[in-house]
């Protein structure tokens, strides 16, 4: 799965990822494009809080980052 969040800022960047996590199956991977530098710090922290795995974060060109993650645990807000 891919998500292009260029032009979006915190906290909306993680809100969009959180919505994806709520719907994604365990083991699903997501690649996110970001151009908001604070999101490169906020999203990894938030993923850790939600017990999800950050697979990578790289600057692919000046002011453009690619973040990859895997859903490894159920979202605490999901119904069981």
C-alpha angles and dihedrals in degrees: 000000000000132000125189109206097167109142094025124108138204132315092021091059093064093038088061091048091047090054089052091049091053091058101034125098121240109276094028115141128214131195114201129192114210134180097175106093096203088059089063087067101032098050096053090050091049092047089054091051090052091046094242125141123251105208098182148340120197136164102234094183134352108305094358122103135185115212121188126193142171127214103234103161136035116267109255090229094055117106113244 
